[in-house]
Amino acid sequence: MVSREINIWKSIDWITVVLYTILVFAGWVSIYAASYDFDNASIFDFNERSGKQLLWIGLSFGIGFILLMLEARMYEALAYFIYIVLMLLLVATIFLAPDIKGSRSWLVLGPVNLQPAEFAKFATALALARLISSYNFVLVKPANFVRACSLILLPMLLIMMQKETGSALVYGSLAFVLYREGMSGFVLFGGLCAIIYFVVGVKYADVLWGITSVGELSVLVLIMLVIIGMLLVNYRDLIVARNIALFVAVAGAICYVLSLLGVIFDWVYVAVGVILVSCLYLVVVYLQMRVKIIWMIIGFAVASMVFLFSVNYVFTEILEPHQQIRIKVALGMEEDLRGAGYNVNQSKIAIGSGGLWGKGFLNGTQTKLKYVPEQDTDFIFCTIGEEEGFWGTSLVVIIFIALIFRIMYIAERQRTAFGRVYGYCVTSILFFHLAINIGMVIGLCPVIGIPLPFFSYGGSSLWGFTILLFILLRIDAGRLESY
């Protein structure tokens, strides 16, 4: 037993532990700065948030130690069991959690509030790693792909039922793991296109060119360009791409001349007709050539149009009013500086006022006077920006990037598919949190309420990320053991 423990401590990736420790204690100091009370200046006061966070940090190190002492094989053996338990806990949360600011995502356990969605991340990562590493599993098989997606979509659905859209979106980052394990890049490309279509369609939906919606027409033009680009890149047939491009140009020229002659029509119908005729032409090409990629391009075109014409319904009927306003503010469609845009506006003022070198520790006026709501949780990055300036925020981002790249290195050196997949799950989740939280604080993303890892105040977030990371460290420490 003694020799085993010595081997574990020698095998732990201490670089990752050091980076984790730096981020955790930097987050603690930032929470102290964000919640600083002039009447009680002690960072160790357990009645203040900094003192409570120190307690969470101490417990986090205890949790990390326990996770390192457990057998590495146990995580793979119990992966499905842990996943089922957390999914049941998410279901229970829907019915048992009190309504807090419109969501039911926090379980009240005496003096402690826990958010199961934070712990479901490592459970989902374990289950996905177990599935992909199972014997004879090939992700490109449709049945296997559906099983992998189901493991990801289930917690997303349950968390959305808790009215926690931001936390649910985090699980979408696991698509990068599927890509690493063999999923076609076509799927990721489709997701990127969907985001672009949504942004353009929503932003210019109410802009009219005659009777034509500029938003819908712009997206349809993009779809047509993507079809031609896919033919050139994937099918590599210049003739087919040229014929479609000529057809689009001729159809557009004829309609333009008709419009000059006084004929009034909706260009959206013209664009839809052009795309449908192009798809029929591609069907003929497929019947002649029997090339599978042609069907994928046709399917992409049809799915893109269906998505476009469902955007308005999703935006107006499915999204909550406050979510609609946040998206409009992020896209510059509305300012609402006293409402939905207030947090982001105050955050940008705080970060901008910090300049290059910052105002100095505990000298931030915007944060000390509490102009920025949630400044020690979701918007804690603005505290760093105001007090430490550009150099401070850059240093924090650099440390995060170093941690993410280190985790990727750890994932790649694993001898088992289970360890590799789990490592990339950790990478994807951390990167998503980092990118979206900072993007949200500086106004590049809508406010969706996800914490900055290791910085935002709260035990659930800190414990969730600690468990996520230290399970990987234990798996990595045991990579030389025989399986």
Secondary structure, 3 states (H helix, E strand, C coil): CHHHHHHHHHHCCHHHHHHHHHHHHHHHHHHHHHCCECCECCCCCCCCHHHHHHHHHHHHHHHHHHHHHCCHHHHHHCHHHHHHHHHHHHHHHHHHCCCECCECCCEEECCEEECHHHHHHHHHHHHHHHHHCCCCCCCCCHHHHHHHHHHHHHHHHHHHCCCCHHHHHHHHHHHHHHHHCCCCHHHHHHHHHHHHHHHHHHHCCCCEECCEEHHHHHHHHHHHHHHHHHHHHHHCCHHHHHHHHHHHHHHHHHHHHHHHCCCCCCHHHHHHHHHHHHHHHHHHHHHHHCCHHHHHHHHHHHHHHHHHHHHHHHHHHHCCHHHHHHHHHHCCCCCCCCCCCHHHHHHHHHHHHHCCCCCCCCCCHHHHCCCCCCCCCCCHHHHHHHHHHHHHHHHHHHHHHHHHHHHHHHHHCCCCHHHHHHHHHHHHHHHHHHHHHHHHHCCCCCCCCCCCCCCCCCHHHHHHHHHHHHHHHHHHHCCCCCC
